Amino acid sequence: MKLDIIGNYLYKARLKTVKPHIRGRLLDLGCGTNKLAKEYGDGVGVDVFDFGGADLIIPDTSQTPFDDESFDTITIIAALNHIPNRESVLREMNRITKPSGKLIITMIPPIISMVWHLLRSPWDNDQKERGMKEGEVYGLTDRQLEQLITAAGFKLIERKKFMLRINRLIIAQK
């Protein structure tokens, strides 16, 4: 998948925000082109759609082939809202996260996301190639994120806004 100028800028800004928080072995879930895991060096990129570059394409990320407690850090960058079975996927991420490991999520609020996707649709290759599937939503609220994270067995340890205070960085710990 090739990103346009704006898409590339936003992707780089998200990675720049996430990278300082990564420790140890990384799993990047919904990795797209897998740039984060490749740049980080000690990571695996997993997706359900082949955007090119993923280490592993699987049909359902709630059933990964990884052993218990395999990863120190799991990232889900601008992708959790595109996962219809979010609850079971986050429980699976808890299973494969080491004790005291981190879950790092970036997310945009639903209304902003809906408007943004509408405005960007002519240039957004992700929308052209894959589109929105049943169960996907245009972003998640802070409350929805916290409920999902805690229900999966993680504890929210940090939440901050970035990129014009529109995007949110959520860090949770097992």
C-alpha positions in Angstrom: 0.0 0.0 0.0 1.4 3.4 -1.0 0.4 6.3 1.2 -0.2 9.8 -0.2 1.6 12.8 1.3 -0.9 13.4 4.1 -1.3 9.8 4.9 2.5 9.3 5.0 2.9 12.4 7.3 0.2 11.1 9.7 1.7 7.6 9.8 5.2 9.0 10.6 3.8 11.2 13.3 2.1 8.2 15.0 5.2 6.1 14.8 7.3 9.0 16.2 4.9 9.2 19.2 4.8 5.4 19.8 8.5 4.5 19.4 9.8 6.0 22.7 7.4 3.7 24.6 8.4 0.4 23.0 10.6 -2.0 25.1 11.7 -5.5 24.4 10.1 -7.8 21.8 7.4 -6.0 19.8 4.2 -7.2 18.2 2.6 -4.6 15.9 -1.0 -5.7 15.4 -2.7 -4.3 12.3 0.8 -3.4 11.0 -0.2 -2.4 7.5 3.1 -2.2 5.6 5.0 -3.2 8.8 7.2 -0.2 9.0 7.2 0.0 12.8 8.4 -3.6 13.4 11.0 -3.3 10.6 12.4 0.0 11.9 12.4 -1.1 15.6 14.2 -4.3 14.7 13.0 -6.8 17.3 9.4 -7.1 16.3 6.8 -9.0 14.4 4.1 -7.3 12.2 0.7 -9.0 12.0 -2.3 -8.1 9.9 -5.5 -9.6 8.5 -5.1 -7.8 5.2 -2.0 -7.9 3.0 -0.9 -4.3 2.5 2.6 -5.6 1.7 5.4 -6.1 4.2 3.6 -7.9 7.1 5.5 -10.7 8.7 2.3 -12.7 9.2 -1.2 -12.5 7.7 -3.8 -14.3 9.7 -7.6 -14.5 9.3 -8.4 -13.6 12.9 -6.1 -11.7 15.3 -8.0 -13.2 18.3 -6.3 -16.4 17.5 -2.5 -15.8 17.1 0.1 -18.6 16.7 2.2 -17.1 19.5 3.0 -18.7 22.9 1.8 -17.2 26.1 3.8 -14.2 27.3 5.8 -13.8 24.1 6.0 -10.0 23.8 7.1 -7.1 26.0 5.2 -4.5 23.9 2.1 -4.8 21.7 1.2 -1.8 19.5 -2.1 -1.2 17.7 -1.7 2.0 15.8 -4.8 3.5 14.3 -6.3 0.0 13.9 -8.3 -1.1 16.9 -11.5 0.5 15.5 -11.0 -1.6 12.4 -11.1 -4.9 14.4 -14.7 -6.1 14.7 -14.0 -8.5 17.5 -12.0 -6.0 19.6 -12.8 -7.6 22.9 -11.5 -11.1 22.1 -8.5 -9.6 20.3 -7.5 -7.6 23.3 -7.9 -10.7 25.5 -5.6 -12.5 23.1 -3.1 -9.6 23.3 -3.1 -10.0 27.1 -2.4 -13.7 26.8 0.7 -13.1 24.6 2.0 -10.1 26.6 4.7 -10.7 29.2 4.0 -9.8 32.9 4.3 -6.0 33.2 4.3 -5.8 29.4 2.7 -2.8 27.6 -0.2 -2.4 25.2 0.1 0.8 23.2 -2.8 2.1 21.2 -3.3 5.2 19.1 -6.9 6.3 18.3 -8.9 9.2 16.9 -12.4 10.1 18.3 -15.3 8.7 16.3 -16.8 11.9 14.9 -13.5 13.3 13.8 -12.7 9.9 12.3 -15.9 9.8 10.3 -15.4 13.3 8.9 -11.7 12.6 8.2 -12.4 9.3 6.4 -15.1 11.0 4.3 -12.8 13.9 3.3 -9.8 11.6 2.7 -11.6 8.9 0.8 -10.4 10.0 -2.7 -6.8 9.8 -1.7 -6.7 7.1 1.0 -5.5 3.9 -0.5 -6.5 1.9 2.7 -10.1 2.8 2.0 -9.8 2.0 -1.6 -8.1 -1.3 -1.2 -9.9 -2.6 1.9 -12.8 -0.4 2.8 -14.9 -0.7 6.0 -16.2 -4.1 7.0 -19.1 -5.1 9.2 -18.2 -4.4 12.9 -15.6 -1.7 12.1 -16.3 1.7 13.6 -15.0 5.2 13.0 -12.8 5.6 16.1 -13.4 4.9 19.7 -14.1 7.2 22.7 -11.8 7.4 25.7 -14.5 5.6 27.7 -14.8 2.8 25.2 -11.1 2.4 25.0 -10.7 2.2 28.8 -13.5 -0.3 29.1 -12.1 -2.5 26.4 -8.6 -2.3 27.9 -9.6 -3.1 31.5 -12.0 -5.8 30.4 -9.1 -7.5 28.7 -7.0 -7.5 31.9 -4.8 -4.4 31.2 -4.5 -1.4 33.5 -4.5 2.1 31.9 -1.3 3.9 32.9 -1.1 6.8 30.5 -3.3 8.7 28.1 -2.2 11.8 26.2 -3.2 13.7 23.1 -0.9 14.3 20.2 -0.9 15.6 16.6 -2.9 18.8 17.1 -4.5 17.1 20.2 -6.8 15.1 17.9 -5.0 11.7 18.2 -4.7 9.9 21.5 -1.9 7.7 22.8 -3.1 5.1 25.2 -0.6 3.0 27.2 -1.7 0.1 29.3 0.1 -2.5 31.3 -0.6 -6.1 32.0 
